[in-house]
Amino acid sequence: MNKLKTAVFQHPNLSAWFVLALGMVLLLAYEARNVGLQTSQWIWLIIITILVAGTAIWIISWGDDDEEGETVYDG
């Protein structure tokens, strides 16, 4: 359990990508279960969903670098 916790804290973007992608794929599978998609269509939808989740986390992480370099003027 400590190894998992350490990995999550060392790679927060990767962890967030995994959690978001898992949630999005589960939601996709639930909502599209009765649509009648072929196997190849399911595979491509899941791949694209995982990539969209990764892109979302990447865009969200752009703001992380700005906070580290900012200095607050108190005077």
N, C-alpha and C positions, 0 to 999 in steps of 0.2 A: 504494500500500500504506500509506503514511503517513496518507493521508486516512481510510482505513478504520480504522486504529488510533486516530486522533484521535477519530473518530466513536464508536467503541466506548467510549473512556474518558470522553467527554463525556456519553454517554447509556447508562450501564450497565444500567439497568432495561429500556430499550427493546431493547438488544442481547440481554439475557437472555431477554426475552419472545420475540424472534425465534428464538433457538436452541431454547428449550423448545418453542415452538409447532411448529417444523419437525420436531423429534424426535417429538413427540406425533402429528402428522399422518402422518409416515412409519410409525410403529408402528400407527396406526389403519388405514392403507391396507393394510399387510401382514397384519394380523390379520383384517380384514373383507373380504379380497379375494374369498373364495368364498361370501359370505353371500347374494349376489343382490340387493343394494340397487339402487334406482332412482337416476337421476341427481340428482333433487331431494333424496333422502335423503342421498346422498354430500355434496352441497353444504352442507346444514344440519349434518351431522355435522362437517364440516371447520370451518365457521364457529363452531360451539359449542366445538369443541376449541381453536381459537385463542383464544376468549374465556376459556375455563377456564385456559389457560396464562397469559394476561394477568392474570387474577384471582390466580393462584398467585404470580406475581412481585410483584404489588401487595401481597399479604399479607406476603410475605417481606420486602419493603422497609420495612414498618412499623418494624422494629427498627433500621434504619439511622439514624434520627433520634435515637434514645435515646443512642447511643454518643457522638455529638458533644457533647451538652450535659452529660454526666456529669463530675463532678469527683471526683478520688480524694483522700481524706483520708490524709495520711501521718503525722499527729501523734498 
